[in-house]
Amino acid sequence: MVAAAPSPGQLRRRHLAGLARIIKRKLKKIQYRPHLLTGCLAQTGPTLDTPAKP
C-alpha cells in the first residue's frame, strides 16, 4: 500500500513548527549569553543605556 503524499498545507505547518522550535532554542541561548548581544550592539553603534528625559 502506498502512503498519500502530504499536502502543501501540512508541509508548511510542519516546516513552520520546526522553524519556530529552532528560533526559540537560539533565542534562549542568547538570553544566557548577554555578551553576544552587547558585542553585536558595539559593532552597530547603539547602546543599552536609557535615553535621558528632555
C-alpha positions, 0 to 999 in steps of 0.5 A: 500500500502506498502512503498519500503524499502530504499536502502543501498545507501540512508541509508548511505547518510542519516546516513552520513548527520546526522553524519556530522550535529552532528560533526559540532554542537560539533565542534562549541561548542568547538570553544566557549569553548577554555578551553576544548581544552587547558585542553585536550592539558595539559593532552597530553603534547603539547602546543599552543605556536609557535615553535621558528625559528632555 
